[in-house]
Amino acid sequence: MKNLYLFLFLLVATSSFAQLSVRPTTGDSGSDNYMYIKGTVLYVNDDIDLTRNSDTDIASIYLREDGQIVQGRTDASQNSGNGSISVYQEGTTYAYDYNYWSSPVSNQGSGSIDGNRQFSVASLSAPLTTLTSNPVTMTTANNGFSANGGILNIARYWIWKYVSTGSNDYADWVHVQESQTINAGEGFTMKGVNGSDNTEVNGVLNNSGANQRYDFRGRPNDGLITVPTTSIGETILVGNPYPSAFNLNYFLLENSAVFDEEGNLVPSNVNPDCTGGEIVSRKDATTGIAYFWSSDPSVQSHNISDYVGGYSSYSPDGNCTSDGVFTPPTYYNYTGSGVPVDGSGAEQTGVTEFRRFLAIGQGFVVRANNTLDGSDNYAGVDIQFKNTHRLYMEEGTANNSVFGRNSSQNTAASTNNDLNSENVVPKIRFNIAFDDDYTRQIALAFNNEATTGIDVARDAFNINSVASDAGFKLDNKNYTIDIRPFDENDHIPLYIKLLEQKDLAIKVHSFENFDTEEVYLHDLENDTYHSIKNDTYYVTLPIGYHLNKYEITFKNDENLSVSNDIAESFDIFQNNSSQLLEVANPMGVDLKSVTVYDMTGKQVIQKVNLGTNDRYTFSTANLAASVYVVKILTQDNVVSTKKISVLNRG
């Protein structure tokens, strides 16, 4: 007999326990028990102990339809038992495409060891009913597939992790396959599956051809989770390790350092938006930027040379409440109306995604920072995941991310972009297209708390630069996101490298929560300015690095120079013997007006629409002896002013 343990869970918005134990009852009337959490959060302040039911197909806790678990302990997990929770997540259906995952559960094992354990992809399953699932089969074939009846075959070859390798070489990926060697907090790759599975559970098909649903069953991960770093600048694949949503901004801020003006580490700072006013200790573990993999689903190949994909960049903009700044990978191109398309020409509506809150199971990449000990050796700093980073958040609600599937069908969150939201970072997006093959989109964002240099947890280094690429030049390196204070007199240099001669097209893609009168691309070599706010600049550049060729400006200094020349060309003279104001216009500029003010600001003479004569005279016979200001305004709104002294003595 199976009993729904504590039916009260279906009747309240939030359920909370200091500690929680779920186990079958014993004796003559013994029965299996389970908890069913639907569309709400189960909060446990301390530990969870789960005992396996006699019917091993029945889990101890079910999280369904955005049901989630949040726990409150601050130290290492003490979750125990050989029972399991069951939580669903969906991934790509394309057998050639990777998803980056992180398991919310660990294998429960014998239950004799408390805390988080390791995970194996072989423990995944495909739903059969609301309560039961069919274990996956690991296959040696290159392509995984699904079929009706909860049949799910996963290709073991594509299960890899990338952590603590000590370098950044592609060959240093660790081949996991179905081994139980994935630690809590570590991410892993897994390619999707072909086929379909019309098994329906909770009104959703396992695989309708768009997304494949997986059932994660095991002991819930909890508490302090650490992932080591071993070298400067190494990239590490990690992920949300909990069976709940995850505040990525908070995680990135806490795992990145703040330095004072002398370059000394500031050990803590107040992040009231993260913690309600408590002090947050920050550590120099990462650069504070997250990267997400996606690839072109039109490419049907497992060969590395055929891969078309890359990493998007996400910056939290240095705070917890910001929706952050996201830039997509390069394999997209864009239609004339600005809609991104993949290599097949299909529109990609989920390119600009919100990442402030991560869904269960979402993997991502971080980059170790430049922490050194006193002898200039790398002082490895552990990346830390904490229960304070957890929260309850329904997947796909406004401004919250969905799991990073390679499908344009699951983008409810990413298409709900309210540009009037106070959380949207003011920014300009630029598109730089290469031979119409692909486009690098970069984002220039504005925050008065930022600097024009490299800011941790704000500026995003390009970790996946392609052979011919572009970005913002910061410290002579390529950045996809540059956050700085807005200054209309600013000059922002671009970084362009070309493996071969390329035709480039450069333009403003969009403004978000921001606008300015004009945006220019300044060619430093030719000292020419090209408006790119509404127009595209086309150029053919030779092979090589072009690091001092272009910059973004908001003023045309060339026009400013011409304006200065015009303003300085006028000769204004008060001829007191003739009682005339004389104005010489040697450049033949079209004058809108000449106005004379007394020293109180009162207008005493004004002549308008004067034309392009080379000389004008105005009577000053009626003016009292005093000092006056003459203002000349051209039809192009160039202004020239000069003081004169009128000495009419009658």
C-alpha positions as CSV (number, residue, x, y, z in Angstrom):
1,M,0.0,0.0,0.0
2,K,1.3,3.5,-0.9
3,N,0.3,6.6,1.1
4,L,0.6,10.2,0.3
5,Y,2.7,11.4,3.2
6,L,1.4,14.6,4.7
7,F,-1.4,15.4,2.2
8,L,-1.3,18.9,3.7
9,F,1.4,19.8,1.1
10,L,-1.3,20.2,-1.5
11,L,-3.2,22.7,0.6
12,V,-0.7,25.3,1.6
13,A,1.5,27.7,-0.4
14,T,4.7,26.9,1.4
15,S,5.6,24.0,3.7
16,S,8.4,24.3,6.2
17,F,10.2,21.9,8.5
18,A,13.2,22.2,10.9
19,Q,14.1,18.6,9.9
20,L,12.4,16.1,7.7
21,S,12.3,12.4,7.6
22,V,10.3,10.4,5.1
23,R,10.2,6.6,5.5
24,P,7.9,3.7,5.1
25,T,5.8,2.6,8.1
26,T,6.5,-0.8,9.6
27,G,4.4,-3.5,11.3
28,D,1.3,-5.4,10.2
29,S,-0.2,-2.4,8.5
30,G,3.1,-1.2,7.1
31,S,3.0,0.8,3.9
32,D,5.2,2.8,1.6
33,N,5.1,6.6,2.0
34,Y,6.0,9.6,-0.1
35,M,5.5,13.3,-0.3
36,Y,4.2,15.0,-3.4
37,I,5.2,18.7,-3.8
38,K,3.3,20.4,-6.7
39,G,3.9,23.9,-7.7
40,T,5.3,25.1,-4.4
41,V,8.4,25.0,-2.2
42,L,9.3,22.6,0.5
43,Y,11.6,24.5,3.0
44,V,13.7,22.4,5.4
45,N,15.9,24.4,7.8
46,D,18.2,21.5,8.6
47,D,18.6,18.0,7.3
48,I,16.5,15.6,5.2
49,D,16.6,11.8,5.9
50,L,15.0,9.6,3.2
51,T,14.4,5.8,3.5
52,R,13.8,3.7,0.4
53,N,10.3,2.3,0.0
54,S,9.8,-1.4,-0.3
55,D,8.5,-0.7,-3.8
56,T,11.7,0.8,-5.1
57,D,9.9,2.5,-8.0
58,I,8.3,4.8,-5.5
59,A,10.5,7.8,-4.5
60,S,10.3,9.4,-1.1
61,I,9.6,13.0,-2.4
62,Y,8.2,14.1,-5.7
63,L,8.8,17.6,-7.1
64,R,6.3,18.2,-9.8
65,E,5.2,21.2,-11.9
66,D,7.7,23.6,-10.4
67,G,7.8,21.9,-7.0
68,Q,11.2,22.6,-5.4
69,I,13.2,22.0,-2.2
70,V,15.1,24.8,-0.4
71,Q,17.2,24.0,2.7
72,G,18.7,26.4,5.2
73,R,21.9,25.0,6.7
74,T,25.1,27.0,6.2
75,D,27.7,24.2,6.5
76,A,28.1,20.9,4.6
77,S,25.1,18.8,3.9
78,Q,24.0,16.2,6.4
79,N,21.2,14.8,4.2
80,S,21.1,11.0,4.6
81,G,19.4,7.8,3.8
82,N,18.9,5.5,0.8
83,G,15.6,7.0,-0.4
84,S,15.3,9.5,-3.2
85,I,13.6,12.6,-4.6
86,S,12.3,12.8,-8.2
87,V,12.5,16.0,-10.2
88,Y,12.1,16.5,-13.9
89,Q,14.1,18.7,-16.3
90,E,14.1,18.9,-20.1
91,G,17.0,19.0,-22.6
92,T,17.5,19.2,-26.3
93,T,16.2,16.5,-28.6
94,Y,19.0,16.9,-31.1
95,A,21.4,14.0,-31.0
96,Y,24.2,16.2,-32.3
97,D,23.8,19.0,-29.7
98,Y,25.2,19.3,-26.2
99,N,23.4,20.5,-23.2
100,Y,25.5,21.6,-20.2
101,W,24.0,20.0,-17.1
102,S,24.6,19.9,-13.3
103,S,22.7,17.3,-11.3
104,P,20.4,18.4,-8.4
105,V,20.8,15.0,-6.8
106,S,23.5,12.5,-6.0
107,N,23.4,8.8,-6.1
108,Q,22.0,7.7,-2.7
109,G,24.1,4.5,-2.5
110,S,23.8,2.4,0.6
111,G,22.8,5.4,2.8
112,S,25.6,4.8,5.3
113,I,27.4,8.0,4.3
114,D,25.7,11.3,5.0
115,G,26.0,14.4,2.8
116,N,26.3,15.0,-0.9
117,R,27.6,12.1,-2.9
118,Q,28.7,11.6,-6.6
119,F,26.4,11.3,-9.5
120,S,26.1,9.1,-12.6
121,V,24.2,9.8,-15.8
122,A,23.2,6.1,-15.7
123,S,20.9,6.9,-12.8
124,L,18.6,9.0,-15.0
125,S,15.3,7.7,-16.1
126,A,12.3,8.6,-18.3
127,P,8.8,9.1,-16.8
128,L,6.2,6.4,-17.2
129,T,3.6,7.7,-14.7
130,T,3.5,10.6,-12.2
131,L,5.2,8.3,-9.7
132,T,7.3,5.8,-11.8
133,S,10.0,6.0,-14.4
134,N,12.0,3.7,-16.6
135,P,15.8,3.7,-16.1
136,V,17.9,4.9,-19.1
137,T,20.1,2.6,-21.2
138,M,23.6,3.7,-21.9
139,T,24.5,3.0,-25.5
140,T,27.8,2.8,-27.3
141,A,26.1,4.3,-30.4
142,N,27.0,7.9,-31.3
143,N,23.3,8.9,-31.3
144,G,21.0,8.6,-28.4
145,F,17.3,8.1,-29.0
146,S,13.9,7.9,-27.3
147,A,10.8,5.9,-28.1
148,N,7.3,5.4,-26.8
149,G,6.9,3.8,-23.4
150,G,9.7,5.6,-21.7
151,I,12.5,4.1,-23.8
152,L,15.5,6.4,-23.4
153,N,19.0,5.5,-24.7
154,I,21.8,7.9,-23.9
155,A,25.1,7.9,-25.9
156,R,27.8,7.3,-23.2
157,Y,30.6,8.8,-25.4
158,W,29.3,12.4,-25.0
159,I,29.4,12.5,-21.2
160,W,32.3,14.8,-20.2
161,K,33.3,17.2,-17.5
162,Y,35.8,20.0,-17.4
163,V,37.1,20.9,-14.0
164,S,40.4,21.3,-12.1
165,T,42.5,20.3,-15.2
166,G,45.2,23.0,-14.6
167,S,45.0,24.2,-18.2
168,N,42.6,25.4,-20.8
169,D,43.3,22.9,-23.5
170,Y,40.4,21.2,-25.2
171,A,42.1,17.8,-24.8
172,D,41.8,18.2,-21.0
173,W,38.1,17.4,-20.9
174,V,37.6,14.5,-18.6
175,H,35.7,11.5,-20.1
176,V,33.1,10.5,-17.6
177,Q,30.7,8.3,-19.6
178,E,28.3,6.6,-17.1
179,S,30.9,6.4,-14.3
180,Q,29.8,7.7,-10.9
181,T,32.4,10.4,-10.7
182,I,30.5,13.7,-11.1
183,N,30.8,15.6,-7.9
184,A,28.1,18.0,-6.6
185,G,28.6,21.4,-8.2
186,E,30.5,20.0,-11.2
187,G,28.9,20.4,-14.6
188,F,28.8,17.8,-17.3
189,T,28.0,17.6,-21.0
190,M,25.4,15.3,-22.5
191,K,24.1,15.3,-26.1
192,G,20.4,15.1,-26.8
193,V,18.5,12.3,-28.4
194,N,16.7,11.6,-31.6
195,G,13.2,10.0,-31.9
196,S,10.1,10.8,-29.8
197,D,8.2,9.5,-26.9
198,N,4.5,10.2,-26.6
199,T,4.2,9.0,-23.0
200,E,2.2,11.7,-21.3
201,V,2.8,12.6,-17.6
202,N,1.2,15.6,-16.0
203,G,-0.2,16.8,-19.4
204,V,3.3,16.9,-21.0
205,L,4.8,14.4,-23.5
206,N,8.2,13.0,-22.6
207,N,9.4,13.9,-26.1
208,S,7.2,15.5,-28.7
209,G,10.1,16.1,-31.0
210,A,11.0,19.4,-29.3
211,N,12.5,18.5,-25.9
212,Q,13.4,15.3,-24.0
213,R,12.3,15.0,-20.4
214,Y,14.7,13.4,-17.8
215,D,13.8,12.2,-14.3
216,F,16.6,12.9,-11.8
217,R,16.3,10.6,-8.9
218,G,18.6,10.5,-5.9
219,R,19.6,12.2,-2.6
220,P,18.9,15.9,-2.8
221,N,22.1,18.0,-2.9
222,D,22.3,20.6,-0.1
223,G,24.6,22.9,1.9
224,L,28.1,24.2,1.2
225,I,29.4,22.7,-2.0
226,T,33.0,23.5,-3.2
227,V,34.7,23.1,-6.6
228,P,38.5,23.8,-6.7
229,T,40.4,26.0,-9.1
230,T,44.0,25.1,-9.9
231,S,45.4,27.7,-12.3
232,I,45.0,31.3,-13.4
233,G,42.4,31.8,-16.1
234,E,41.3,28.2,-16.3
235,T,37.8,27.5,-17.4
236,I,35.6,25.3,-15.3
237,L,32.3,23.7,-16.0
238,V,30.0,24.0,-13.0
239,G,26.2,24.3,-12.6
240,N,23.2,24.8,-10.3
241,P,23.7,21.8,-7.9
242,Y,20.4,22.1,-6.0
243,P,16.7,20.9,-6.6
244,S,15.6,24.5,-6.6
245,A,16.1,27.7,-8.6
246,F,19.5,29.4,-8.2
247,N,20.4,33.1,-7.8
248,L,23.2,33.3,-10.4
249,N,23.9,37.0,-9.6
250,Y,24.5,36.3,-5.9
251,F,26.8,33.3,-6.7
252,L,28.9,35.3,-9.2
253,L,29.3,38.2,-6.8
254,E,30.2,36.1,-3.9
255,N,32.8,34.2,-5.9
256,S,34.5,37.2,-7.4
257,A,36.7,39.7,-5.6
258,V,36.6,43.5,-5.1
259,F,39.9,45.4,-4.9
260,D,40.7,48.9,-3.5
261,E,42.5,51.6,-5.4
262,E,45.9,50.1,-4.3
263,G,45.0,46.7,-5.7
264,N,44.4,45.1,-2.3
265,L,41.6,42.6,-1.9
266,V,38.6,43.9,-0.1
267,P,37.5,40.9,2.0
268,S,33.8,41.8,2.2
269,N,31.3,44.3,1.1
270,V,27.6,44.9,1.7
271,N,25.2,43.5,-0.9
272,P,21.8,44.4,0.7
273,D,20.0,43.3,-2.5
274,C,21.5,39.8,-2.0
275,T,21.1,39.3,1.7
276,G,18.9,42.0,3.2
277,G,21.8,44.0,4.5
278,E,24.1,41.3,5.8
279,I,27.8,41.5,4.9
280,V,28.9,39.2,2.1
281,S,32.4,37.8,2.1
282,R,33.7,37.9,-1.5
283,K,36.5,35.7,-2.8
284,D,38.8,35.9,-5.7
285,A,37.7,32.6,-7.2
286,T,36.3,33.7,-10.6
287,T,36.0,36.7,-12.8
288,G,32.3,37.0,-11.9
289,I,31.1,36.2,-15.4
290,A,29.1,33.1,-16.5
291,Y,29.3,31.5,-20.0
292,F,26.6,29.3,-21.6
293,W,27.1,26.9,-24.5
294,S,24.8,26.6,-27.4
295,S,25.2,25.4,-30.9
296,D,23.5,25.5,-34.3
297,P,20.9,22.7,-34.5
298,S,21.1,22.6,-38.3
299,V,24.5,21.0,-38.1
300,Q,24.1,17.2,-38.2
301,S,27.6,16.0,-37.4
302,H,29.6,14.8,-34.4
303,N,32.9,15.9,-35.9
304,I,34.6,18.7,-34.0
305,S,35.6,20.4,-37.3
306,D,31.9,20.7,-38.2
307,Y,30.7,22.2,-34.9
308,V,29.0,25.6,-35.2
309,G,28.4,27.0,-31.8
310,G,29.9,29.0,-29.0
311,Y,29.5,30.5,-25.6
312,S,27.2,33.3,-24.7
313,S,28.4,35.7,-22.0
314,Y,26.4,36.8,-18.9
315,S,27.4,39.7,-16.6
316,P,25.4,40.4,-13.4
317,D,26.5,44.1,-13.6
318,G,27.9,43.9,-10.1
319,N,24.6,43.6,-8.2
320,C,21.9,41.2,-7.3
321,T,18.8,43.0,-8.6
322,S,20.0,43.6,-12.1
323,D,18.7,41.5,-15.0
324,G,22.3,41.5,-16.1
325,V,23.8,41.8,-19.6
326,F,23.7,38.8,-22.0
327,T,25.5,38.5,-25.4
328,P,24.9,35.5,-27.7
329,P,27.5,33.3,-29.4
330,T,28.7,34.1,-32.9
331,Y,27.0,31.4,-35.1
332,Y,23.9,33.6,-35.4
333,N,23.3,36.1,-38.2
334,Y,20.6,38.7,-38.3
335,T,17.8,39.7,-40.7
336,G,17.4,43.3,-41.8
337,S,14.8,43.7,-39.0
338,G,17.3,42.5,-36.4
339,V,15.8,39.0,-35.9
340,P,18.6,36.4,-35.3
341,V,18.7,33.3,-37.5
342,D,20.8,30.2,-37.2
343,G,22.8,28.6,-40.0
344,S,19.7,27.1,-41.5
345,G,18.0,30.4,-41.7
346,A,15.6,29.6,-38.9
347,E,14.6,32.4,-36.6
348,Q,16.0,32.1,-33.0
349,T,13.6,33.8,-30.6
350,G,15.5,32.7,-27.5
351,V,18.9,34.4,-28.2
352,T,18.6,37.2,-25.6
353,E,17.9,35.2,-22.5
354,F,17.6,36.2,-18.8
355,R,20.1,34.4,-16.6
356,R,19.7,36.1,-13.3
357,F,17.9,33.0,-11.9
358,L,18.9,29.6,-13.2
359,A,16.7,26.6,-13.6
360,I,17.3,23.2,-11.9
361,G,20.0,21.3,-13.7
362,Q,21.5,24.2,-15.6
363,G,25.3,24.0,-16.3
364,F,27.6,26.9,-17.1
365,V,31.2,27.9,-17.4
366,V,33.2,30.2,-15.2
367,R,36.8,31.4,-15.4
368,A,39.3,31.4,-12.5
369,N,40.7,34.7,-11.6
370,N,44.3,35.9,-11.1
371,T,44.7,35.1,-7.4
372,L,48.4,34.8,-6.5
373,D,50.1,34.1,-3.2
374,G,53.2,36.0,-1.9
375,S,55.6,34.1,-4.2
376,D,53.5,34.8,-7.3
377,N,52.3,31.2,-7.4
378,Y,48.6,30.6,-8.0
379,A,46.7,30.4,-4.7
380,G,43.8,28.1,-5.6
381,V,40.5,29.4,-4.3
382,D,37.5,27.1,-4.1
383,I,34.3,28.1,-5.9
384,Q,31.5,27.9,-3.4
385,F,27.8,27.1,-3.8
386,K,25.7,27.8,-0.8
387,N,22.1,27.4,0.3
388,T,21.9,31.2,0.5
389,H,22.1,31.2,-3.3
390,R,18.9,29.1,-3.5
391,L,15.4,30.4,-3.8
392,Y,12.0,29.3,-5.1
393,M,11.3,30.6,-8.6
394,E,9.0,29.1,-11.2
395,E,10.8,28.3,-14.4
396,G,9.9,30.4,-17.4
397,T,8.2,33.2,-15.5
398,A,8.8,36.8,-16.4
399,N,12.6,37.7,-16.5
400,N,13.6,34.3,-15.3
401,S,15.6,31.8,-17.4
402,V,14.4,28.5,-18.7
403,F,16.8,25.6,-18.9
404,G,19.3,26.2,-21.8
405,R,17.8,24.0,-24.5
406,N,18.8,24.4,-28.1
407,S,15.2,25.0,-29.1
408,S,13.3,28.1,-30.1
409,Q,10.2,26.6,-28.6
410,N,10.9,27.2,-25.0
411,T,11.6,30.9,-24.7
412,A,8.8,32.3,-22.7
413,A,11.2,33.9,-20.3
414,S,13.6,35.3,-22.9
415,T,10.9,36.9,-25.1
416,N,9.3,38.7,-22.1
417,N,11.8,41.5,-22.2
418,D,10.3,44.6,-20.6
419,L,12.7,47.3,-21.6
420,N,11.0,49.7,-19.2
421,S,12.0,47.5,-16.2
422,E,14.2,49.3,-13.7
423,N,16.2,46.1,-13.6
424,V,17.2,46.2,-17.3
425,V,20.7,47.5,-17.6
426,P,21.0,50.6,-19.9
427,K,22.9,49.4,-23.0
428,I,23.6,49.5,-26.7
429,R,24.0,46.3,-28.6
430,F,26.3,46.3,-31.7
431,N,26.4,43.7,-34.5
432,I,29.6,43.1,-36.3
433,A,29.0,40.7,-39.2
434,F,31.8,38.8,-41.0
435,D,31.3,38.0,-44.7
436,D,27.5,37.4,-44.0
437,D,28.6,34.1,-42.4
438,Y,28.1,34.9,-38.7
439,T,27.7,37.9,-36.4
440,R,29.5,38.8,-33.2
441,Q,27.1,40.8,-31.0
442,I,28.7,42.9,-28.2
443,A,27.1,45.0,-25.5
444,L,28.1,48.4,-24.3
445,A,26.3,48.9,-20.9
446,F,26.3,51.9,-18.6
447,N,26.6,52.0,-14.8
448,N,27.9,55.0,-12.8
449,E,29.5,52.6,-10.3
450,A,31.7,51.0,-13.0
451,T,35.0,52.2,-14.3
452,T,36.4,52.5,-17.8
453,G,38.9,49.7,-17.0
454,I,38.2,46.0,-16.4
455,D,35.6,45.5,-13.6
456,V,35.1,42.1,-11.9
457,A,31.5,40.8,-12.3
458,R,30.8,43.4,-14.9
459,D,33.1,43.2,-18.0
460,A,33.0,39.9,-19.9
461,F,36.2,38.5,-21.5
462,N,35.6,36.6,-24.7
463,I,36.6,33.0,-23.7
464,N,35.5,31.5,-27.1
465,S,37.1,33.8,-29.7
466,V,36.7,32.5,-33.2
467,A,39.4,32.8,-35.9
468,S,38.0,36.2,-37.1
469,D,36.3,38.1,-34.3
470,A,35.7,41.4,-32.7
471,G,34.8,43.0,-29.4
472,F,35.7,45.9,-27.1
473,K,39.4,46.4,-26.4
474,L,40.2,46.4,-22.7
475,D,43.8,45.9,-21.6
476,N,44.5,44.9,-25.2
477,K,42.2,41.9,-24.9
478,N,38.8,41.0,-26.5
479,Y,35.7,41.6,-24.4
480,T,32.1,40.9,-25.4
481,I,30.6,43.1,-22.6
482,D,32.0,46.5,-21.5
483,I,30.2,48.2,-18.6
484,R,31.2,51.8,-17.8
485,P,29.8,55.2,-16.8
486,F,28.1,57.0,-19.7
487,D,30.1,60.0,-20.9
488,E,29.1,61.6,-24.2
489,N,32.8,62.5,-24.7
490,D,33.9,58.9,-24.3
491,H,36.0,57.0,-26.9
492,I,35.6,53.2,-26.7
493,P,38.2,51.2,-28.7
494,L,37.2,48.1,-30.6
495,Y,39.2,44.9,-30.9
496,I,39.2,43.3,-34.4
497,K,41.3,40.3,-35.5
498,L,41.1,38.6,-38.9
499,L,42.5,35.3,-39.9
500,E,42.0,36.3,-43.5
501,Q,40.6,39.3,-45.4
502,K,37.0,39.8,-44.5
503,D,34.0,42.0,-45.4
504,L,32.7,43.5,-42.2
505,A,29.3,45.2,-41.6
506,I,29.1,47.2,-38.3
507,K,26.0,48.8,-36.9
508,V,23.9,49.4,-33.7
509,H,21.6,46.5,-33.2
510,S,19.4,47.9,-30.5
511,F,19.1,50.3,-27.5
512,E,17.7,48.9,-24.2
513,N,16.5,51.3,-21.5
514,F,18.8,53.9,-23.1
515,D,19.1,56.2,-26.0
516,T,21.5,58.9,-27.3
517,E,21.3,61.4,-30.2
518,E,24.0,59.7,-32.2
519,V,26.5,56.8,-32.3
520,Y,29.6,57.0,-34.5
521,L,32.3,54.6,-35.6
522,H,35.5,56.6,-35.7
523,D,38.2,55.4,-38.1
524,L,41.3,56.5,-36.3
525,E,43.6,55.9,-39.2
526,N,41.6,58.1,-41.6
527,D,40.1,60.4,-38.9
528,T,36.6,59.9,-40.4
529,Y,33.3,59.4,-38.6
530,H,30.5,57.1,-39.7
531,S,27.1,57.2,-38.1
532,I,26.0,53.7,-37.2
533,K,22.9,54.4,-35.1
534,N,20.6,53.9,-38.0
535,D,23.0,53.0,-40.8
536,T,25.4,50.1,-41.4
537,Y,29.1,50.8,-42.0
538,Y,30.7,48.4,-44.6
539,V,34.4,47.9,-44.9
540,T,36.9,45.2,-46.2
541,L,39.9,44.7,-44.0
542,P,43.0,42.6,-44.6
543,I,44.3,39.8,-42.4
544,G,45.8,40.7,-39.1
545,Y,45.0,42.5,-35.8
546,H,43.2,45.8,-36.0
547,L,43.5,47.0,-32.4
548,N,43.9,50.7,-33.1
549,K,41.6,51.1,-36.1
550,Y,38.2,51.9,-34.8
551,E,36.5,53.3,-31.7
552,I,32.9,54.1,-30.7
553,T,32.0,57.7,-30.0
554,F,28.9,59.7,-29.3
555,K,30.2,62.9,-30.8
556,N,31.6,63.6,-34.2
557,D,34.8,65.5,-33.3
558,E,35.4,66.2,-37.0
559,N,32.1,68.2,-37.1
560,L,33.1,69.8,-33.8
561,S,36.4,71.0,-35.4
562,V,34.5,72.4,-38.3
563,S,32.1,74.1,-36.0
564,N,34.9,75.6,-34.0
565,D,36.4,76.9,-37.3
566,I,33.1,78.5,-38.2
567,A,32.6,80.0,-34.8
568,E,36.0,81.5,-34.8
569,S,35.7,82.9,-38.4
570,F,33.3,85.7,-37.6
571,D,34.8,89.2,-37.0
572,I,32.6,91.2,-34.7
573,F,33.5,95.0,-34.4
574,Q,31.8,97.9,-32.7
575,N,32.4,101.0,-34.7
576,N,31.6,103.7,-32.2
577,S,32.4,106.6,-34.5
578,S,29.8,105.4,-37.0
579,Q,27.5,104.0,-34.2
580,L,27.4,100.7,-36.1
581,L,27.9,97.0,-35.1
582,E,29.8,95.4,-37.9
583,V,29.8,91.6,-38.5
584,A,32.1,90.0,-41.1
585,N,31.1,86.5,-42.4
586,P,34.2,85.5,-44.5
587,M,33.1,81.8,-44.9
588,G,29.7,82.8,-46.3
589,V,27.9,80.8,-43.6
590,D,24.1,80.9,-43.7
591,L,23.1,82.9,-40.6
592,K,19.9,82.1,-38.7
593,S,20.2,85.2,-36.4
594,V,22.3,87.9,-34.8
595,T,21.2,88.9,-31.3
596,V,22.5,91.6,-28.9
597,Y,21.9,91.4,-25.1
598,D,22.6,93.9,-22.4
599,M,24.4,92.7,-19.3
600,T,21.0,91.9,-17.5
601,G,20.2,89.4,-20.3
602,K,17.6,91.6,-22.0
603,Q,17.5,91.4,-25.8
604,V,18.0,94.8,-27.4
605,I,18.7,93.9,-31.0
606,Q,17.7,90.8,-33.1
607,K,17.8,90.2,-36.8
608,V,16.8,86.8,-38.2
609,N,17.3,84.8,-41.4
610,L,20.1,86.9,-42.6
611,G,21.5,84.6,-45.4
612,T,25.1,84.2,-46.5
613,N,26.3,87.8,-47.1
614,D,29.9,88.4,-46.2
615,R,29.2,91.5,-44.2
616,Y,26.4,92.9,-42.0
617,T,26.0,96.2,-40.1
618,F,23.5,97.0,-37.4
619,S,22.8,100.5,-35.9
620,T,23.7,100.9,-32.2
621,A,22.7,104.6,-32.1
622,N,19.8,103.9,-29.7
623,L,21.9,101.9,-27.2
624,A,23.2,103.4,-24.0
625,A,26.9,103.4,-23.3
626,S,27.6,100.0,-21.8
627,V,29.0,96.5,-22.4
628,Y,26.8,94.2,-24.6
629,V,27.0,90.5,-25.7
630,V,26.6,89.7,-29.4
631,K,25.4,86.1,-30.3
632,I,25.6,84.8,-33.8
633,L,23.6,81.6,-34.6
634,T,24.0,79.7,-37.9
635,Q,21.4,77.5,-39.6
636,D,23.5,74.5,-38.4
637,N,23.2,75.8,-34.8
638,V,26.8,76.8,-34.5
639,V,27.1,79.6,-31.9
640,S,29.6,82.4,-31.7
641,T,29.5,85.1,-29.0
642,K,31.6,88.2,-28.2
643,K,31.4,91.2,-25.9
644,I,31.4,94.7,-27.3
645,S,31.6,98.2,-25.7
646,V,29.2,100.8,-27.0
647,L,30.4,104.4,-26.3
648,N,27.7,106.6,-27.7
649,R,28.3,110.1,-26.3
650,G,25.7,112.0,-28.3
